[in-house]
Amino acid sequence: MKPEKMKEIIDKKANGYEDIKPESVSNLAKGMHVFTKLVTIVVILAFIAICIYMIFLMIPRIILFTGTDKNKFLSELEDRYHRKFEIVQDNTVSRRGTGTYVLRTTTEPIIEFNAEKEIEGNYKTDFEENLVKYYYENPEYKEFFEGTKIETGFDESVMNKGFYFLTCKVYIDIDNYSQIAEATKKAMKIMQLYRIQISNFGNTPKIRKGDYVSSVYYDPENSEEQQIYEEQYEYYWYLKTNNKDLSEIPTDDMENFETPKELTVYVDGKQATGRDEIGGVKQPAKAVFNKQTREYSVSLVEIVTNTDQVILLNNNLTTDLKFDYNGKAYEIQYRDNEVHNNKLPATITIDELQETLGVRVEYYYTKARVEIWF
């Protein structure tokens, strides 16, 4: 082959290689570019999805910490007090309605009162206090409040300095134990008046003697006899606890009050420990007296975890603890205070404890102690 021909072939091959090489590199670069774009898009979409998911998780917290708007706040108050209100003065600091208000009822009796809504959604009002003051000062209701005294004042808001809530309490002063029955009847009539406006009214008139002030709740379901018993019981135990003279109380009455408000619980001869702690130290388990049913109740969890005669089948102390006693399985339920076959209430009366588990019980009222034996 002639040298000229060979040179021509070599030149063509060289030119061919030069044409092929750049094209291959270009295709590879384009592929990498597309791949990079796809990866970037995937990463961005994943980031957006994560952000949406996080926002979705935060919605309940956002609602919790920003609270509800003004209209919903007013609706909450109206549902609570069963009255319609209008805004007289709006000192809110956010579109969510947090801040202070001056509100007024739209129907008789016309009551103007202060309200405060916190960022967490909690609120405070002095509506009940202003209603008490209205009735007390209204001549139309004078007969209800004969022989009573009213004490008023103002508490400054912790959150909003310079904003005040009315404090108002009606007292029925007595000289001795024998006047408690009549004072209770008067308090019940006053509560009936209040509850015409608010069924769940809580600003109860207080029976007072010296430094003693009753803390008895007036349950609308209570009979007059039951309410008098609760007031007399409260007063008796105030005198007894503070080592005061009991001679003003008839002996027959004292026999009705011998059951202390609380009894320290002993299980199988040892003082039972409760679940409450103070300074890292577990407190003694207590049996609490119910003045309405005249029974003592205990925490079933505290009882079964303080005896070796019971076999715990799980460690769910706050949900559905299961245990075995005398070869029978039981479960502690929190739905209600009733016994449902082998499902026992978390708070159980000692009588029910005796009936269902067959334990032996001994009361020592003078020592404020009850012993439960498995």
C-alpha positions as CSV (number, residue, x, y, z in Angstrom):
1,M,0.0,0.0,0.0
2,K,1.3,3.3,-1.0
3,P,2.3,5.6,1.9
4,E,-0.1,8.2,0.7
5,K,-3.0,5.8,0.9
6,M,-2.0,4.6,4.4
7,K,-1.7,8.2,5.6
8,E,-5.2,8.9,4.3
9,I,-6.7,5.9,6.1
10,I,-4.9,6.9,9.3
11,D,-6.1,10.4,9.0
12,K,-9.7,9.2,8.5
13,K,-9.5,6.9,11.6
14,A,-8.1,9.7,13.6
15,N,-10.9,12.0,12.5
16,G,-13.4,9.3,13.3
17,Y,-12.1,8.8,16.8
18,E,-12.2,12.6,17.3
19,D,-15.9,12.6,16.2
20,I,-16.9,9.7,18.4
21,K,-15.1,10.7,21.7
22,P,-16.7,14.1,22.2
23,E,-20.2,12.7,21.4
24,S,-19.8,9.9,24.0
25,V,-18.7,12.4,26.7
26,S,-21.6,14.7,25.8
27,N,-24.1,11.9,26.2
28,L,-22.6,10.9,29.6
29,A,-22.8,14.5,30.8
30,K,-26.4,14.8,29.8
31,G,-27.3,11.6,31.6
32,M,-25.5,12.8,34.8
33,H,-27.4,16.2,34.5
34,V,-30.8,14.5,34.2
35,F,-29.9,12.1,37.2
36,T,-28.9,15.1,39.3
37,K,-32.1,16.9,38.5
38,L,-34.2,13.8,39.4
39,V,-32.3,13.4,42.7
40,T,-32.8,17.1,43.5
41,I,-36.5,16.8,42.8
42,V,-36.8,13.8,45.0
43,V,-35.0,15.5,47.9
44,I,-37.1,18.6,47.6
45,L,-40.3,16.6,47.5
46,A,-39.2,14.5,50.5
47,F,-38.4,17.8,52.4
48,I,-41.8,19.2,51.5
49,A,-43.5,16.0,52.6
50,I,-41.6,16.1,56.0
51,C,-42.5,19.7,56.5
52,I,-46.2,19.0,55.8
53,Y,-46.1,16.1,58.2
54,M,-44.5,18.2,60.9
55,I,-47.0,20.9,60.5
56,F,-49.8,18.3,60.7
57,L,-48.3,17.0,64.0
58,M,-48.0,20.6,65.4
59,I,-51.6,21.6,64.6
60,P,-52.9,20.3,68.0
61,R,-50.2,22.2,69.8
62,I,-50.8,25.4,67.7
63,I,-54.5,25.2,68.6
64,L,-53.6,24.6,72.3
65,F,-51.2,27.5,72.6
66,T,-53.1,30.0,70.5
67,G,-56.5,29.2,72.0
68,T,-59.8,29.9,70.4
69,D,-61.2,33.0,68.9
70,K,-63.4,35.5,70.6
71,N,-66.7,34.0,69.5
72,K,-65.8,30.6,70.7
73,F,-64.6,32.0,74.0
74,L,-68.0,33.7,74.5
75,S,-69.7,30.5,73.5
76,E,-67.8,28.6,76.2
77,L,-68.8,31.2,78.8
78,E,-72.4,31.1,77.6
79,D,-72.5,27.3,77.8
80,R,-71.1,27.4,81.3
81,Y,-73.4,30.0,82.7
82,H,-76.4,29.4,80.4
83,R,-76.6,33.1,79.7
84,K,-76.0,35.3,76.7
85,F,-73.2,37.9,76.9
86,E,-72.1,41.0,75.0
87,I,-68.7,42.6,74.9
88,V,-68.6,46.0,76.7
89,Q,-64.9,46.5,76.5
90,D,-62.4,44.5,74.5
91,N,-58.8,44.6,75.6
92,T,-57.6,41.5,73.7
93,V,-54.1,41.4,72.4
94,S,-54.4,38.8,69.6
95,R,-56.9,37.7,67.0
96,R,-57.3,34.6,69.0
97,G,-59.0,36.6,71.8
98,T,-56.4,36.4,74.5
99,G,-56.4,39.2,76.9
100,T,-59.1,40.9,79.1
101,Y,-62.8,41.7,78.6
102,V,-65.6,43.5,80.3
103,L,-68.8,41.6,79.6
104,R,-72.4,42.0,80.3
105,T,-75.5,39.8,80.3
106,T,-78.1,40.6,77.6
107,T,-81.1,39.7,79.8
108,E,-82.2,40.3,83.4
109,P,-80.5,40.3,85.8
110,I,-78.1,42.6,84.0
111,I,-74.6,41.7,85.4
112,E,-71.4,43.4,84.2
113,F,-68.2,41.5,85.0
114,N,-64.6,41.0,84.1
115,A,-63.1,38.1,82.2
116,E,-59.6,37.1,81.2
117,K,-58.5,34.6,78.6
118,E,-55.0,33.2,78.7
119,I,-52.9,32.1,75.7
120,E,-53.3,28.4,76.8
121,G,-57.1,28.8,76.5
122,N,-57.7,28.9,80.2
123,Y,-60.0,31.7,81.5
124,K,-61.1,33.4,84.6
125,T,-64.2,35.5,85.4
126,D,-65.9,37.2,88.4
127,F,-69.4,36.6,87.1
128,E,-70.5,34.5,90.1
129,E,-69.1,37.1,92.5
130,N,-71.0,39.9,90.7
131,L,-74.2,37.9,90.7
132,V,-73.9,37.3,94.5
133,K,-73.4,41.0,95.0
134,Y,-76.4,41.8,92.8
135,Y,-78.7,39.6,94.8
136,Y,-77.4,40.7,98.2
137,E,-77.8,44.4,97.4
138,N,-81.2,44.0,95.7
139,P,-84.1,44.8,98.1
140,E,-86.3,42.3,96.3
141,Y,-84.2,39.4,97.8
142,K,-83.6,40.9,101.2
143,E,-85.4,38.0,103.0
144,F,-83.0,35.5,101.7
145,F,-80.0,37.3,103.2
146,E,-81.3,38.3,106.6
147,G,-78.8,37.6,109.3
148,T,-75.9,37.2,106.8
149,K,-72.8,39.3,106.1
150,I,-71.1,40.0,102.8
151,E,-67.4,40.6,102.3
152,T,-66.0,41.9,99.1
153,G,-62.6,42.8,97.7
154,F,-60.5,42.7,94.6
155,D,-57.8,40.4,93.3
156,E,-55.3,41.7,90.6
157,S,-54.7,39.6,87.6
158,V,-51.4,37.8,87.5
159,M,-51.1,38.0,83.8
160,N,-52.5,41.5,83.2
161,K,-51.4,44.0,85.8
162,G,-54.0,46.7,86.6
163,F,-56.9,44.4,85.7
164,Y,-59.0,43.3,88.8
165,F,-61.5,40.6,89.7
166,L,-64.2,41.1,92.3
167,T,-64.1,38.8,95.3
168,C,-67.4,38.3,97.1
169,K,-68.5,35.9,99.8
170,V,-71.6,35.6,102.0
171,Y,-71.2,34.4,105.5
172,I,-73.7,33.1,108.1
173,D,-72.3,33.6,111.5
174,I,-73.3,31.3,114.4
175,D,-72.6,31.3,118.1
176,N,-72.6,27.6,118.7
177,Y,-73.3,24.1,117.3
178,S,-77.1,24.3,117.9
179,Q,-77.4,27.0,115.3
180,I,-75.9,25.0,112.5
181,A,-79.2,23.4,111.4
182,E,-81.0,26.8,110.8
183,A,-77.9,28.3,109.2
184,T,-77.8,25.3,106.8
185,K,-81.4,25.8,105.9
186,K,-80.7,29.5,105.1
187,A,-77.7,28.6,103.0
188,M,-79.7,26.1,101.0
189,K,-82.4,28.7,100.2
190,I,-79.7,31.1,99.0
191,M,-78.2,28.4,96.8
192,Q,-81.6,27.7,95.3
193,L,-81.8,31.4,94.4
194,Y,-78.4,31.3,92.8
195,R,-79.1,28.1,90.9
196,I,-82.1,29.6,89.2
197,Q,-79.5,31.5,87.2
198,I,-76.6,29.0,87.2
199,S,-77.4,25.3,87.8
200,N,-73.8,24.5,88.8
201,F,-73.2,27.6,90.9
202,G,-70.3,27.2,93.2
203,N,-70.0,30.3,95.3
204,T,-71.5,28.7,98.4
205,P,-72.5,30.8,101.5
206,K,-70.2,29.9,104.3
207,I,-71.2,29.1,107.9
208,R,-68.7,30.8,110.2
209,K,-67.8,30.8,113.9
210,G,-64.7,32.6,115.0
211,D,-61.8,31.2,112.9
212,Y,-63.9,28.3,111.7
213,V,-65.2,28.6,108.2
214,S,-67.2,25.7,106.6
215,S,-65.9,24.2,103.4
216,V,-69.0,22.1,102.8
217,Y,-70.2,21.8,99.2
218,Y,-74.0,22.2,98.7
219,D,-74.9,19.3,96.4
220,P,-78.3,20.2,94.7
221,E,-79.2,16.5,95.1
222,N,-78.8,16.6,98.9
223,S,-81.8,16.5,101.2
224,E,-82.0,19.0,104.0
225,E,-81.2,16.3,106.5
226,Q,-78.1,15.3,104.6
227,Q,-76.9,18.8,104.2
228,I,-77.3,19.5,107.9
229,Y,-75.4,16.3,108.8
230,E,-72.5,17.4,106.5
231,E,-72.3,20.8,108.1
232,Q,-72.4,19.4,111.7
233,Y,-69.9,16.7,110.8
234,E,-67.5,19.3,109.4
235,Y,-67.8,21.5,112.5
236,Y,-67.4,18.6,114.9
237,W,-64.1,17.4,113.3
238,Y,-62.8,21.0,113.2
239,L,-63.3,21.1,117.0
240,K,-61.8,17.7,117.6
241,T,-58.8,18.1,115.3
242,N,-57.9,21.4,116.9
243,N,-58.5,20.1,120.5
244,K,-61.3,22.5,121.2
245,D,-64.2,22.1,123.6
246,L,-66.8,19.6,122.5
247,S,-69.2,20.1,125.3
248,E,-71.6,22.1,123.1
249,I,-72.3,19.0,121.0
250,P,-74.8,16.5,122.5
251,T,-73.5,13.0,123.1
252,D,-76.1,11.4,120.8
253,D,-74.9,13.7,118.0
254,M,-71.3,12.9,118.6
255,E,-72.0,9.2,118.0
256,N,-73.0,10.1,114.5
257,F,-69.7,11.8,113.8
258,E,-67.2,9.2,115.2
259,T,-66.0,8.2,111.7
260,P,-62.9,10.4,110.9
261,K,-62.5,12.0,107.5
262,E,-59.5,9.8,106.8
263,L,-58.1,6.5,108.2
264,T,-54.6,5.3,107.7
265,V,-54.6,2.0,106.0
266,Y,-52.8,-1.1,107.3
267,V,-52.6,-4.2,105.1
268,D,-51.7,-7.6,106.7
269,G,-50.5,-5.8,109.8
270,K,-48.2,-3.3,108.0
271,Q,-48.8,0.4,107.2
272,A,-49.6,0.6,103.5
273,T,-47.8,3.1,101.3
274,G,-49.7,5.1,98.7
275,R,-48.6,6.3,95.3
276,D,-48.3,10.0,96.3
277,E,-44.9,11.3,97.2
278,I,-43.7,14.3,99.0
279,G,-40.0,15.1,98.7
280,G,-39.4,11.7,97.2
281,V,-41.0,9.9,100.2
282,K,-44.2,7.8,99.6
283,Q,-47.1,8.9,101.8
284,P,-49.3,6.5,103.7
285,A,-52.3,5.0,102.0
286,K,-55.6,6.5,103.2
287,A,-59.2,5.5,103.4
288,V,-61.5,8.5,102.7
289,F,-64.9,8.9,104.3
290,N,-67.8,9.8,102.0
291,K,-70.3,11.8,104.0
292,Q,-73.2,11.1,101.6
293,T,-72.9,7.3,101.6
294,R,-71.3,7.1,105.1
295,E,-68.7,4.7,103.7
296,Y,-64.9,4.6,103.4
297,S,-63.2,4.2,100.0
298,V,-59.7,3.2,99.2
299,S,-57.4,3.0,96.1
300,L,-57.5,-0.7,95.1
301,V,-54.1,-0.4,93.5
302,E,-52.6,0.8,96.8
303,I,-54.2,-2.2,98.6
304,V,-53.2,-5.0,96.2
305,T,-49.6,-3.7,95.9
306,N,-49.1,-3.8,99.6
307,T,-49.7,-7.5,100.2
308,D,-47.9,-10.7,99.4
309,Q,-51.2,-12.6,99.1
310,V,-51.9,-11.1,95.7
311,I,-50.1,-12.0,92.5
312,L,-49.8,-9.1,90.0
313,L,-50.3,-10.3,86.4
314,N,-48.9,-7.0,84.9
315,N,-47.4,-3.7,85.9
316,N,-50.1,-1.4,84.5
317,L,-50.6,0.5,87.7
318,T,-52.5,3.4,86.0
319,T,-54.5,1.7,83.4
320,D,-55.8,-1.9,83.7
321,L,-53.8,-3.6,86.4
322,K,-54.6,-7.3,86.6
323,F,-54.0,-9.5,89.6
324,D,-54.7,-13.0,90.9
325,Y,-56.1,-13.7,94.4
326,N,-57.0,-17.1,95.6
327,G,-56.8,-18.5,92.1
328,K,-59.2,-16.0,90.5
329,A,-58.1,-13.3,88.1
330,Y,-59.3,-9.7,88.6
331,E,-58.9,-6.5,86.6
332,I,-59.0,-2.9,87.9
333,Q,-61.1,-0.6,85.7
334,Y,-61.4,3.2,85.6
335,R,-64.7,3.6,83.7
336,D,-66.9,4.0,86.8
337,N,-67.1,3.1,90.5
338,E,-69.1,-0.1,90.0
339,V,-68.1,-3.8,90.4
340,H,-68.6,-5.7,87.1
341,N,-68.0,-9.3,87.9
342,N,-64.2,-9.7,88.1
343,K,-63.6,-6.0,87.0
344,L,-63.3,-3.9,90.1
345,P,-63.3,-0.1,90.3
346,A,-60.0,1.7,90.9
347,T,-61.6,3.5,93.9
348,I,-63.6,0.9,95.8
349,T,-65.5,1.0,99.1
350,I,-64.2,-1.1,101.9
351,D,-67.6,-2.9,102.0
352,E,-67.2,-3.8,98.4
353,L,-63.6,-4.9,99.0
354,Q,-64.9,-7.3,101.7
355,E,-67.7,-8.6,99.6
356,T,-65.7,-9.3,96.4
357,L,-62.3,-10.5,97.8
358,G,-63.4,-11.7,101.2
359,V,-60.9,-9.7,103.2
360,R,-61.2,-9.1,106.9
361,V,-61.5,-5.5,108.1
362,E,-61.1,-4.0,111.5
363,Y,-61.8,-0.3,112.2
364,Y,-60.0,1.7,115.0
365,Y,-61.6,5.1,114.9
366,T,-59.9,6.5,117.9
367,K,-56.6,5.7,116.2
368,A,-57.9,6.9,112.8
369,R,-56.8,3.5,111.4
370,V,-58.3,0.6,109.4
371,E,-56.7,-2.8,109.1
372,I,-57.3,-5.0,106.1
373,W,-56.3,-8.6,106.2
374,F,-56.0,-10.9,103.2
